[in-house]
Amino acid sequence: MVSAGRPSVGMPRRVRAQATAAHLHRAPQSSHGRHVVVPEADHMLPVTGASALAEEIVRLLDAEPDGPDGPDGPLIPSAPDDEEGRAEGDA
């Protein structure tokens, strides 16, 4: 879990603290989870903390012992099945 370190207009200090606490609680529930706070980032973390976010994504991908389709399933899910159980593109 990557948390922003700064409050912002859309996420004031109290709400930022609650979100960070939730991230801290959830991170260890993942097999490779950890909590990282990016001090210079705000709620727009993909913009204000892009490099730190990218580093965590790479770390997570490198940590998967069985590759991206490890024991917990794919990190990027496949297309949803239609009503008849076929994946998109199947005849």
C-alpha positions as CSV (number, residue, x, y, z in Angstrom):
1,M,0.0,0.0,0.0
2,V,1.3,3.4,-0.9
3,S,0.0,6.3,1.0
4,A,0.3,10.0,0.3
5,G,2.1,12.0,3.0
6,R,0.4,15.3,2.5
7,P,-3.2,16.4,2.9
8,S,-4.9,18.1,0.0
9,V,-8.0,20.1,-0.8
10,G,-10.0,16.9,-1.6
11,M,-8.5,15.0,1.4
12,P,-8.0,17.1,4.5
13,R,-5.6,16.1,7.3
14,R,-8.2,14.1,9.3
15,V,-9.3,12.1,6.3
16,R,-5.7,11.6,5.1
17,A,-4.8,10.2,8.6
18,Q,-7.8,7.8,8.4
19,A,-6.8,6.6,4.9
20,T,-3.2,6.1,6.0
21,A,-4.3,4.1,9.0
22,A,-6.4,1.9,6.8
23,H,-3.5,1.3,4.5
24,L,-1.2,0.4,7.4
25,H,-3.8,-2.1,8.6
26,R,-4.4,-3.7,5.1
27,A,-0.8,-3.9,3.9
28,P,0.3,-6.9,6.0
29,Q,-2.7,-8.9,4.9
30,S,-1.1,-9.3,1.5
31,S,1.6,-12.0,1.0
32,H,4.1,-9.3,-0.2
33,G,2.4,-6.4,1.4
34,R,4.0,-3.4,3.1
35,H,3.1,0.1,3.8
36,V,5.0,3.0,2.2
37,V,4.3,6.7,2.8
38,V,5.4,9.1,0.1
39,P,6.0,12.3,2.1
40,E,5.9,14.7,-0.9
41,A,2.7,13.1,-2.4
42,D,-0.9,14.2,-1.9
43,H,-4.1,12.4,-2.9
44,M,-3.1,12.6,-6.6
45,L,-0.3,10.2,-5.8
46,P,0.1,8.9,-9.4
47,V,1.1,12.4,-10.3
48,T,2.7,13.8,-7.2
49,G,4.5,10.6,-6.3
50,A,4.8,8.8,-9.6
51,S,8.4,7.5,-9.2
52,A,7.8,6.1,-5.7
53,L,4.6,4.4,-6.9
54,A,6.5,2.9,-9.9
55,E,9.2,1.6,-7.6
56,E,6.7,-0.2,-5.4
57,I,5.0,-1.7,-8.5
58,V,8.3,-3.0,-9.7
59,R,9.1,-4.3,-6.2
60,L,5.8,-6.2,-6.1
61,L,6.3,-7.7,-9.5
62,D,9.8,-8.8,-8.6
63,A,8.5,-10.3,-5.3
64,E,6.0,-12.7,-6.9
65,P,7.7,-16.1,-6.6
66,D,5.7,-17.7,-9.4
67,G,5.6,-14.6,-11.7
68,P,2.5,-12.6,-12.4
69,D,0.3,-15.6,-12.2
70,G,1.4,-16.6,-8.8
71,P,-0.6,-18.6,-6.2
72,D,-3.1,-15.8,-5.7
73,G,-4.0,-15.6,-9.4
74,P,-3.0,-13.0,-12.0
75,L,-2.1,-9.5,-10.9
76,I,-3.8,-8.2,-14.0
77,P,-7.2,-10.0,-14.4
78,S,-8.3,-11.3,-17.7
79,A,-11.3,-9.9,-19.5
80,P,-14.6,-10.7,-17.6
81,D,-16.6,-13.7,-18.8
82,D,-19.8,-13.0,-20.6
83,E,-23.1,-14.5,-19.4
84,E,-22.3,-17.9,-21.0
85,G,-18.9,-18.2,-19.3
86,R,-16.8,-17.3,-22.4
87,A,-14.0,-14.8,-22.2
88,E,-14.0,-11.9,-24.6
89,G,-12.7,-13.0,-28.0
90,D,-13.7,-16.7,-27.6
91,A,-16.0,-18.1,-30.3
